[in-house]
């Protein structure tokens, strides 16, 4: 695909058992896309769902030519995101959680002319100007403890690695994501660690974020798994696993 034919934006939506939320989110996304002057594509990555998630996505594919459905049989948000990012055609590739806990209109903050001089822009719930709506205190505390560990072990000075909304310049995504090894929730830390290791510029953008009680994260189990994965990222970095040339 030539650069002139590329969409400005690719929205990558990993989806696991999202039949209760996907249609509502896609309605909001398609309404947003219809109001924009630039070209957009939407990629839904069905991550081995056991409900009607792929059927619902397929219905939208039939109605909207810019929506694509990919199926990733390996389980894990990380591998679903990787599959979608490497398939995206946009100049900016944006990871977008299916629950739209960040309102889709906030995407405009990550695109020119509002923001242009960056490699990776991270939607942040912690930097000045951000707002968290209805989040239980215990969830916020757990997130801050995890982020402290991440800042000590892997990614200094980034205050919110785990928010599920991030924008990558195309060239950066195609360099970083082939090096990703983690399939689970800890993929965010790995991808950002790789990006820092390879000299890319990261910035945090304040957003309004709504707590969704149907979150797929198990606070105790997944926190333990993510901690193990952070240690794995650190070990992989020491072994030089992220220094190879994997540019597409």
Buried (B, 14 or more C-beta within 10 A) or exposed (E): EEEEEBBBBBBBBBBBBBBBBBBEBBEBBBEBBEEEEEBBBBBBBBBBBEEBBBEBBBBBBEEBEBBBBBBBEEEBBBBBBBBBBBBBBBBBBBBBBBBBBBEBEBBBBBBEEEBEEBBBBBBBBBBEEBEBEEBEEEBBEBBEEBBEBBBEBBBEEBBBBBBBBBBBBBEBBBBBBBBBBBBBBBBBBBBBBBBBBBEBEBBBBBBBBBBBEEBBBEEEEBBEBBBEBBBBBBEBBEEEBBEEEBEE
